[in-house]
Amino acid sequence: MTQDAAVTTAQDSAPKGAASAPPALDDDERAALDADIALLQQGSRTWASLTVAQRVTLLHALRVSVAAVTEDWANTAADSKGLRPGHPLRGEEWLSGPYSVLGAIDAYADTLTRLAAGQSALEGVGIGRAPGGRTKIDAFPLTGIDRFLLSGFTGEVWLEPGITPKTARSAAGLAQLTPAASGGVGLVLGAGNITSIPVLDVVYELLAHNRVALLKVNPTQDALVPVFERALAPLIEPGFLRIVRGGPAVGAYLTGHRDLVHVHITGSAATFDTIVWGQGPAARRRRRENRPQLKKPITAELGGVSPIIVVPGEWTDADLTFQAEHVATMRLQNGGHNCIAGQVVIISSDWPQAEQFRAALRRAYAGAPERPIWYPGSPSRMRQAGEDYPDALVLADRLLVEIESGEDAAALQTTEYFAPVLGVVEAPGIGQTFLDAAVAHANDELQGTLGANVIIDPATQRSLGAGFERAIAELRYGSIAINAWTAVGFITPTLTWGAFPGNTIDDVGSGIGVVHNALLLDHVERSVVRGPFRPFPRSLPVLNGGGRMTILPTPPWFVTARTGAKVSEGLTRFRADGGILSLIRTLIQALRA
């Protein structure tokens, strides 16, 4: 999600182009945009003429061009966010930028290779059952290197109830099952916070929908445009992609353009509503009359207030410290400017170790490296949080809101601050009683359905038996992470990313539709990531009480990882270029985290 509104209203009627372009957009600018769209229309016909095997070749070329710009990409992104050279958090821009895109290209190429060979997109992929009779796709890991580097992490895609394994197999592939059917030209309104998002959205439009794209970058990412143009040259040159800059006037013109058949946005619900309904009294009238100003389909990823459910158990001091750092990372990565940042920690009021955990969380939250609050509008939302909760702890450049008994948590639970603001609330009970209460609280009290996080030790999870999986099934979120952060699901291309199904343009919540989804699955309900409760070496079976084994000590995405920047860069370079010696050096750095 991005919070600034990059699109203003378009009027109800229009000749070619936007209905009534804002005065700030002059004739030359409109003509240039029209020319880009005309080239894309020609490109859509070229795309429809390509076989699936030819698209695999194109993806390989795209991989080469992205790999060539990884350093420029990561450094430009870090500089644009005010992370000086040598800052310990610059590694975030390697993982959330080129690493994520390279992994996605590889995964899409694997899927299309299977399709080109006449196989199902799910050939060799495990299919099982999830609670409620759902079909479950064992979507991660699918490669040996992922099994090694992310040992202990697995990912599943749960399909909607009633979808059988046979239906799942036959539908997997989406538009690549009918490659000659053109999806026309779509508009992608790019995110402003994470640099991989616009690129991943463009590639998904191409592969899931056979739709070429006009990408309008968010103004916060203008510095990345030259990098994107080099990285995406294999898509730009044949007319499958055009990239444009601009503010609200450009966005309004494009959303109303009659030759753009679809809109996809990563942004805020307010921006979505402006695109669909307009603003002011006219928007209210259109809502009453069910007459949206947008006359074309739209999909969206819009964020929300994400819960972190901490299930009580008997934890060691090391467990308390590690999981407190885990929670701090969920809020503070990228300065808190993430649609999937954890915002509300739900703990048990009956947990004997609750105060120990609170103390560990305060230390971890305060001790993470400081960084600029760089995203437009975030300082004002920080001030608003301070006004909502004047007794909040001010820890360096961040706020910690610990809701006391009887205190109103509504603002914390319904405002996506998109800034370093973390809250703690309580629910009663232990064991299944607590978990059920926490799930109900997350479902009923928190805004949005994009992602939820659950932290539980192995012994407690075993004691809950099937009740744990039933509780996970009750969580109405599009991405769920168990002993992991949902951002792991974001960077795992074979999982899906998007809100829980059921939202509409009238009540959009966290959005409509999914992206990433490199297995090109249909009828998706959610993705579930599972990770290790304890890091290496405490994840060793003799020390872990039956929990998941991992080779990772402190994961490189933790804001407290001392070598996170070097490890993130090293993993990205390995993803781009291979090289076992460089990987060994990176793993040695990881052991020092």
Secondary structure by P-SEA (a helix, b strand, c coil): ccccccccccccccccccccccccccaaaaaaaaaaaaaaaaaaaaaaaccaaaaaaaaaaaaaaaaacaaaaaaaaaaaacccccccccaaaaaacaaaaaaaaaaaaaaaaaaaacccccccccccccccbbbbbcccccccccccccccbbbbbbccccccaaaaaaacccccccccccccbbbbbccccccaaaaaaaaaaaacccbbbbcccccccccaaaaaaaaaaaaaaaccbbbbbbcaaaaaaaaacccccbbbbcccaaaaaaacccccaaaaaaaaaccccccbbbbbbbbcbbbbbbbbccccaaaaaaaaaaaaaacccccccccccccbbbbbccccaaaaaaaaaaaaaaacbbbbccccaaaaaaaaaaaacccccccccbbbbbccccccccccccccccccbbbbbbbbbcaaaaaaaaaaaaacccccccbbbbbbcaaaaaaacaaaaaaaaaccccbbbccccccccccccccccccccccccccccccccccccccccccccbbbbbbbcccccccccccccccbbbccccccccccccaaaaaaaaaaaaaccccaaaaaaaaaaaaac
